[in-house]
Amino acid sequence: MKGNMISEYQKKNLETEIKLKEQQKHYETVRSERNMYAKHLSETEDEIAEIKRRYKIVNHQKSQLKE
């Protein structure tokens, strides 16, 4: 009887450990993707800021040429 219960608990423990490892893999995947997208977002925001800066310069030059 005790041996049977121990065997059951060991089986449940093994199943739980397998689920935990799967969840850890999923977590690492999501974390990696989040970091990648955060990096892309930052780079894109920098590009947008640079385009806005250039736009202001070109607009200023255009107004200077009109005068």
Residue pairs with C-beta under 8 A, 6 or more apart in sequence:
none
